[in-house]
Amino acid sequence: MRLLLGLILGAFLTVGAAYIYDTHNTVAAENNTAVAERPLVNWDVVFTKWQQLSERARAEWNRHVG
């Protein structure tokens, strides 16, 4: 049980740290036009993949339950 909790917590910390890093660099890039760093994560792609995953999980759940 502790292993599963540790894996989930580690995943949340990793995604959270990447989000904070990208958010901080975006603000810094807007303030200083000479520095244009690429973000670590393309959050639009993450959002799209998350929607696809949740739609598929919902469809599978409905197929099994209903």
N, C-alpha and C positions, 0 to 999 in steps of 0.2 A: 504494500500500500504506500509506503514511504517513497519507493522508487517511482511509482506513477505520479505521486504528488510532486516529486522533485523534477520529473520530466516536464510536467505541465507548467510548473512555476518557472523553470528554465526557459521554456518557449515564450512565455509571456514577458519575461525580463528581456530576452533577446529582441523581440519585436518592439517592445516599449523603448528600449535603448536606441534602436535604429530609427524609430519615429521621432524621438526627442532630438537625435543627432541631425536628422534631415530637416526638422522644423527649425532648429537653431541655425543651420547653414543657409536655409532659405531666407531667413530674416537678415543674416549677415550679408548675403549676396544682394538683397534689395537695397541695403544701406550703402554698399560699396560696389559700384558697377564694374570695377576692374576685376573683382574676384567672382568667378562664376563656376562654382563646383557642382558636379553632378551629384544628385542624391544617391544614397546607398540603395534605396528601394523605390521602384516605380509603383507608387501607391494606387494609381488608377488600375494597373494590372492586378494588384492584390485585391482590390475591391471587386473587380469583375470575376476573378477566380473564386472569391468567397461567395458571391451570389450564385455562381454555377454550382458550387459544392452544396450550398444550403438548399437550392432548388432540387438537386438530385436526391439529397437526403430526405427531403420532404416527400418527394414522389415515391421513393422506396418505402418510407414509413407508411404512406397511404396505401401502397400496394400490399404490404404485409398485414396491415390492420384492417383495411376495408375490404 
